[in-house]
Amino acid sequence: MICQKDKFNLSDDVTFINGAYMSPLLRSSEEAGIQGLRKKRMPSDLTTNDFFDEVDKLRVLHAELIGTTDMTRSVVIPSASYGIANVANNLPNNSRKKIVLLAEQFPSNYYIWSRLAKERGLDVVIVDKPKDSSDWSERVIDNIDSETLVVAMAPIQWGDGSLFDIQAIGDRCKDKGSLFVLDGTQFIGAYPYDHDRVKPDALITASYKWMLGPYGIGMAHIGEAFDQGKPFEETWLNKIRSDDFQYLTDYQDEYRSGARRYEMGEAPDFIKIPMLQDAISQLIEWTPAATQEYCRTLIDPMLTRLEGRGYKVPPTNHMAAHLFGIGLPVGVDMDTIKRKVAAAKISISYRGESIRVSPNVYNTEADIELLTNVLSKLM
């Protein structure tokens, strides 16, 4: 892959290496949103099909991106917290007492589990990151047993980029009869993923990061374990025969097939749906594997150089190329780094004790070299 910066409207005044914060929009996605805005401007042109067909096209694209064929389980959500809460609120009532989470998990994938534990008398087990060279994934696996109700985590730690063996963790969940819920917000679109192989019970993803979508929309793929659940809302769109507007008051108890009971109300957003369609189509064309390879080529020289200057860089077998944390060398404080990076007009993030770097296909070797030079001069 070559640099794809020409497909984005990025400023030349700022070096943006911060896709884990929020992605820029593709030019084509921006145009798709404008066309959707014009479509809403003329409601007389909208037909019944406009409420269903475009969402179904998005389902097909999402299913292809994550590596599955059942599009009826892909549903539109407004946020990751919405999708995770829908799943959490429909956990089975049984004798299992443990909810397993990662230390310093993103708040949207913590608060609902904490509340649920208090309401149902469950135990939240937090798996800390090892301080030695041991494997964090192994620690997660060691905490999954016959008492575990659910394991809720992300494939990659959002702050420092630690990469998890979700295949092994998922296999352990299946072996112990535990549910497995993944937050793919910092992962899907940028890293290769095979949903039908990993088979989590739910995959929840906000779109505004690595799926390159607009803010306020995401996708969930929800499995059979939740087929009898009670959704947050009873929107008319999710019921059978809802495509016959003349008879909408012939009220229905039955939901549409798959997981569509969990889809948000007003899912057929005439602006955001075509934008996300366009973005996912581009990701499929690029492939997440090619994105990883491109980013890896960019960052390898930087990691080698910074490690030689005393920075703590992650081991390559435990990191992704699109999101990773760099630890500070002895004698350098974070406030100094922030000032120097800001003065160079570089956009990155800081999470805990890590400098979070998150490149994508719009970045160049010059972008990464600029950041490397700024950090190197501090030592």
Secondary structure, 3 states (H helix, E strand, C coil): CCCCHHHECCCCCCEECECCCCCCCEHHHHHHHHHHHHHHHCHHHCCHHHHCHHHHHHHHHHHHHHCCCCHHHEEEECCHHHHHHHHHCCCCCCCCCEEEEECCCCHHHCHHHHHHHHHHCCEEEEECCCCCCCCHHHHHHHCCCCCEEEEEECCECCCCCEECCHHHHHHHHHHHCCEEEEECCCCCCCCCCCHHHHCCCEEEEECCCCCCCCCCCEEEEECHHHCCCCCCCCCHHHECCCCCHHHCCCCCCCECCCCHHHCCCCCCCCCHHHHHHHHHHHHHHHCHHHHHHHHHHHHHHHHHHHHHCCCECCCHHHECCCCEEEECCCCCCHHHHHHHHHHCCEECEEECCEEEEECCCCCCHHHHHHHHHHHHCCC
